Amino acid sequence: MKRKILLAIPVFIILLVVFYIIPLFFKSDKETYRFVSTWGSEGSQPGQFSGPIGVAIDKAGFIYVSDAENNRIQKFTSDGAFVAEWGSEGDELGQLSRPMHITFSPDGKLYVAEYLNDRIQIFDTEGNSLGAIGTSGDEPGQFDAPGGVTVDAQGNIYVADFYNHRVQKFSKEGKFLSLIGESGQVFSGKLHYPTDITIGNDGSVYVADAYNYRVQHFSIAGKFLRKWGGPLGLGIPGVWKGWFKVATGTAVDSAGNIYVADFYNHRIQKFSPKGDYITALGEAGNGEGQFDRPTDIAIDQNGRVYVVDFGNNRIQVFQPESRKR
Amino acid sequence: MKTRKLRTWITAAFIMPALLISPVVFAAEKGGKADLKPKVTVAVDGLTCPFCAYGLEKRIKKLSAVRESTINIKKGTVELFPKKGQHIEIDAVKDAVKSGGFTPREIRVALVGKLVEWNGETVLSIVSTDEKGQKDETKYLLKANEQLKKLKASMKSPDESLFIAGKVVKETPDKHTDHPYTIIIEKYLALSKKG
């Protein structure tokens, strides 16, 4: 009996190494992307950026970028031609103070998370302010630096409340509904400086749990489903495929795949809806297809990937190239 | 005769301002060139992430004595400029940085004040007025070193206003526990003109 146990231990260790430890570090890319185009440079002129953070695409295919340090939203064609800009520093409606992640609701309104104004401001596609929700604080319905926002099919609004370490859910009218996650590390459902959220095609919620170095997945009801990023999603940063060094942005494509901006690894990683690694694009640098701390991603109807290349003050566009078997 | 007088006046017009500012230039040369804006500069690790950097900016903007702040993500520093007549407290800056999720590293200040001998130490005394009109005095110990000796030697009057820039270190001599910060002088400038 004792002998059997002694024999079982090395077998268990070998199995653990082969089936869990090795796959943690060596994952293969199942798809590839090719660089298509880029636009933008550092500055405050139309078409230039100073700290771009978020990107969103409207139903007509126009690209919107939050230009945080210029306190404005810029609108472009899908080829990067400048169309319009709005916003100036301030806390009046129509003004912005460090606009971060942005998103479109199903009815075509642009939601902007305003970091320094502690609110979500809503615009039409021409830049007219339609109102705002939220105030400063840590009570339900209040924010301390909202970094990310998304809207589900019913019009419910979800906000990544960065310094309060939580996600808040609001009705279409802006009434507080519930909290998702709570402050903490390591354990499931604990959030540590969440930066962004996105709604999966089944209505579930994906959270970029930035300084837990992972993505957490919650059900429509806000129940924890899974987490990934490094070993068991425990919050260990790393450079390997499927690991993160600060997840700053998320997006979902028409197939329900999840894209994550992996900030300090200077890449975008793509996962299945259940968190299985698919591929990564980009590497550190300032050349074509290279990134300096990407912050956000948007996917258009053709599967093109638009990446906010924060440190290089530009947008880069990629096209799916092939699917590997 | 008239031409000679005119020449004298023109010469005087050029020389006099130079003579008046000579102590300033002298001091500046001794201590190095200085930007005369009072400010506090804090080096902070991890400022390369905008979510953190803007969060820190938000907390710093809430400090009542701060008129303007600049976050340099590339350098990893935060510069804070005080409102007119006000003084930015080092402890308040440290608290703001910590509440932003950071650890404050090197702190440098640029201040305008007067040298005062206090409890046997040389201190820089800064008199400020808060928003309610209350006057307050903050004393920074000045590290006894060659720079301080040179500064004292360059002073024309003990009551001279001085611009001092340097690194802040926390040292707590027994007699100075109310504001336990010491400045290691890096640059100085006598602000009063020769009168």
Interface residues (C-beta under 8 A of the other chain):
Chain A: G51 I53 A68 R98 M100 Y115 L116 A145 G147 F162 Y163 Y193 T195 A210 V246 T248 F263 Y264 R293 T295 F310 G311
Chain B: T48 C49 P50 F51 C52 Y54 G55 E57 K58 K61 I73 G101
